[in-house]
Amino acid sequence: MIEQYNLSTIEYSVFNYLASVTSKDKNYCYASNSSICDLLKLNDRTLYRALSSLEDMKLITRETRSNGHYGKERKIYVNIDNMYL
């Protein structure tokens, strides 16, 4: 399970938060960087490193697409096999 990844406290907190807000039927969430940073009291750079690390470990997958003039939309997929902490 999750213990095999030897996550830092921040990585574990970010993964736990993402798992908690992930839609169970779709396995993804739309959590923004600002909402994650505000809730977990992180700065942007720390969050970016944690998300990159979780993605490198295949615990999450980020998918970003352009919405034209409306900006970008990001989905964060949580690996369902690793959701039970």
MIDOSE-1310 file (N, C-alpha, C; in nm, 2 decimals, decimal comma, always signed):
residues 85
mieq	+0,08/-0,12/+0,00/+0,00/+0,00/+0,00/+0,09/+0,13/+0,00; +0,03/+0,23/+0,06/+0,10/+0,36/+0,05/+0,23/+0,37/+0,12; +0,25/+0,28/+0,23/+0,37/+0,28/+0,30/+0,49/+0,25/+0,22; +0,48/+0,18/+0,12/+0,59/+0,14/+0,03/+0,66/+0,26/-0,04
ynls	+0,59/+0,37/-0,04/+0,64/+0,48/-0,12/+0,73/+0,58/-0,04; +0,73/+0,56/+0,10/+0,82/+0,64/+0,18/+0,80/+0,79/+0,16; +0,67/+0,83/+0,17/+0,64/+0,97/+0,14/+0,68/+1,06/+0,25; +0,71/+1,19/+0,21/+0,74/+1,29/+0,31/+0,60/+1,33/+0,38
tiey	+0,61/+1,40/+0,48/+0,48/+1,44/+0,55/+0,40/+1,53/+0,46; +0,46/+1,61/+0,38/+0,39/+1,70/+0,29/+0,33/+1,62/+0,18; +0,40/+1,53/+0,12/+0,35/+1,45/+0,01/+0,23/+1,36/+0,06; +0,25/+1,31/+0,18/+0,14/+1,23/+0,24/+0,01/+1,32/+0,26
svfn	+0,03/+1,44/+0,31/-0,08/+1,53/+0,34/-0,15/+1,57/+0,21; -0,07/+1,60/+0,10/-0,13/+1,64/-0,03/-0,20/+1,52/-0,09; -0,14/+1,40/-0,08/-0,21/+1,28/-0,14/-0,34/+1,25/-0,06; -0,34/+1,26/+0,07/-0,45/+1,24/+0,15/-0,57/+1,33/+0,12
ylas	-0,53/+1,46/+0,10/-0,63/+1,56/+0,07/-0,69/+1,53/-0,07; -0,60/+1,51/-0,17/-0,66/+1,48/-0,30/-0,75/+1,35/-0,30; -0,71/+1,25/-0,23/-0,79/+1,13/-0,22/-0,93/+1,17/-0,15; -0,93/+1,26/-0,06/-1,05/+1,29/+0,01/-1,15/+1,37/-0,07
vtsk	-1,10/+1,45/-0,17/-1,19/+1,53/-0,25/-1,21/+1,48/-0,39; -1,15/+1,36/-0,41/-1,17/+1,29/-0,54/-1,31/+1,23/-0,56; -1,37/+1,26/-0,67/-1,50/+1,20/-0,70/-1,48/+1,04/-0,71; -1,55/+0,97/-0,63/-1,53/+0,83/-0,62/-1,57/+0,75/-0,75
dkny	-1,67/+0,81/-0,82/-1,71/+0,74/-0,94/-1,62/+0,77/-1,06; -1,55/+0,89/-1,06/-1,46/+0,93/-1,17/-1,31/+0,92/-1,14; -1,27/+0,91/-1,01/-1,13/+0,90/-0,97/-1,05/+1,02/-1,00; -1,11/+1,14/-1,01/-1,04/+1,26/-1,03/-1,10/+1,38/-0,95
cyas	-1,02/+1,48/-0,93/-1,08/+1,60/-0,87/-1,03/+1,72/-0,95; -1,08/+1,84/-0,92/-1,05/+1,97/-0,98/-0,98/+2,06/-0,88; -0,92/+2,01/-0,77/-0,87/+2,10/-0,67/-0,76/+2,19/-0,73; -0,78/+2,32/-0,70/-0,68/+2,42/-0,75/-0,56/+2,43/-0,65
nssi	-0,45/+2,48/-0,71/-0,33/+2,49/-0,63/-0,36/+2,58/-0,51; -0,44/+2,69/-0,53/-0,46/+2,79/-0,42/-0,55/+2,72/-0,31; -0,65/+2,64/-0,35/-0,73/+2,58/-0,24/-0,65/+2,47/-0,16; -0,56/+2,40/-0,23/-0,47/+2,30/-0,16/-0,38/+2,38/-0,07
cdll	-0,31/+2,48/-0,12/-0,22/+2,56/-0,04/-0,28/+2,62/+0,08; -0,40/+2,68/+0,06/-0,47/+2,74/+0,17/-0,50/+2,64/+0,28; -0,56/+2,53/+0,24/-0,60/+2,43/+0,34/-0,48/+2,37/+0,41; -0,38/+2,33/+0,34/-0,26/+2,27/+0,40/-0,15/+2,36/+0,44
klnd	-0,17/+2,49/+0,42/-0,07/+2,59/+0,47/+0,06/+2,57/+0,40; +0,06/+2,56/+0,27/+0,18/+2,53/+0,19/+0,20/+2,65/+0,10; +0,33/+2,68/+0,06/+0,35/+2,78/-0,05/+0,34/+2,70/-0,18; +0,33/+2,78/-0,29/+0,31/+2,73/-0,42/+0,42/+2,63/-0,47
rtly	+0,54/+2,67/-0,44/+0,66/+2,59/-0,48/+0,66/+2,46/-0,41; +0,63/+2,46/-0,28/+0,63/+2,33/-0,21/+0,52/+2,24/-0,26; +0,40/+2,29/-0,29/+0,29/+2,21/-0,35/+0,34/+2,16/-0,49; +0,40/+2,24/-0,57/+0,44/+2,20/-0,70/+0,54/+2,08/-0,69
rals	+0,63/+2,09/-0,60/+0,73/+1,98/-0,58/+0,66/+1,85/-0,53; +0,56/+1,86/-0,44/+0,49/+1,75/-0,39/+0,41/+1,68/-0,50; +0,34/+1,76/-0,58/+0,26/+1,71/-0,69/+0,35/+1,64/-0,79; +0,46/+1,70/-0,82/+0,55/+1,64/-0,92/+0,61/+1,50/-0,86
sled	+0,64/+1,50/-0,74/+0,69/+1,38/-0,67/+0,58/+1,27/-0,67; +0,46/+1,30/-0,64/+0,35/+1,21/-0,64/+0,32/+1,15/-0,78; +0,34/+1,24/-0,88/+0,32/+1,20/-1,02/+0,43/+1,11/-1,06; +0,55/+1,14/-1,02/+0,67/+1,05/-1,05/+0,65/+0,91/-1,00
mkli	+0,59/+0,90/-0,88/+0,57/+0,77/-0,81/+0,44/+0,71/-0,86; +0,37/+0,77/-0,96/+0,25/+0,71/-1,02/+0,13/+0,71/-0,93; +0,14/+0,79/-0,82/+0,03/+0,79/-0,73/-0,09/+0,88/-0,78; -0,05/+0,98/-0,86/-0,15/+1,07/-0,92/-0,11/+1,09/-1,07
tret	-0,20/+1,14/-1,15/-0,18/+1,18/-1,28/-0,25/+1,32/-1,30; -0,18/+1,41/-1,36/-0,24/+1,54/-1,38/-0,26/+1,56/-1,53; -0,38/+1,61/-1,56/-0,42/+1,63/-1,70/-0,47/+1,78/-1,71; -0,40/+1,85/-1,80/-0,44/+2,00/-1,81/-0,48/+2,02/-1,96
rsng	-0,59/+2,09/-1,98/-0,62/+2,13/-2,11/-0,67/+2,27/-2,12; -0,66/+2,33/-2,23/-0,70/+2,47/-2,25/-0,85/+2,48/-2,27; -0,90/+2,59/-2,21/-1,05/+2,62/-2,23/-1,06/+2,75/-2,31; -0,97/+2,77/-2,41/-0,98/+2,89/-2,49/-0,95/+3,01/-2,41
hygk	-1,04/+3,11/-2,42/-1,02/+3,23/-2,35/-1,05/+3,22/-2,20; -1,10/+3,11/-2,16/-1,14/+3,09/-2,02/-1,03/+3,03/-1,93; -0,91/+3,01/-1,99/-0,80/+2,96/-1,91/-0,78/+2,82/-1,93; -0,74/+2,75/-1,82/-0,71/+2,61/-1,83/-0,79/+2,53/-1,73
erki	-0,81/+2,40/-1,76/-0,88/+2,31/-1,67/-0,79/+2,20/-1,63; -0,77/+2,16/-1,51/-0,69/+2,06/-1,47/-0,77/+1,95/-1,39; -0,74/+1,83/-1,43/-0,80/+1,71/-1,35/-0,68/+1,64/-1,29; -0,69/+1,61/-1,16/-0,59/+1,53/-1,09/-0,65/+1,39/-1,06
yvni	-0,60/+1,29/-1,13/-0,65/+1,15/-1,11/-0,57/+1,09/-1,00; -0,64/+1,03/-0,90/-0,57/+0,96/-0,79/-0,58/+0,81/-0,82; -0,46/+0,75/-0,81/-0,45/+0,60/-0,84/-0,54/+0,53/-0,73; -0,65/+0,47/-0,77/-0,74/+0,41/-0,68/-0,68/+0,30/-0,60
dnmy	-0,58/+0,23/-0,65/-0,52/+0,12/-0,57/-0,45/+0,18/-0,45; -0,41/+0,30/-0,44/-0,34/+0,36/-0,33/-0,42/+0,45/-0,25; -0,55/+0,45/-0,26/-0,63/+0,55/-0,19/-0,65/+0,51/-0,04; -0,64/+0,38/-0,01/-0,67/+0,34/+0,13/-0,54/+0,35/+0,21
l	-0,53/+0,46/+0,29/-0,41/+0,49/+0,36/-0,40/+0,42/+0,49
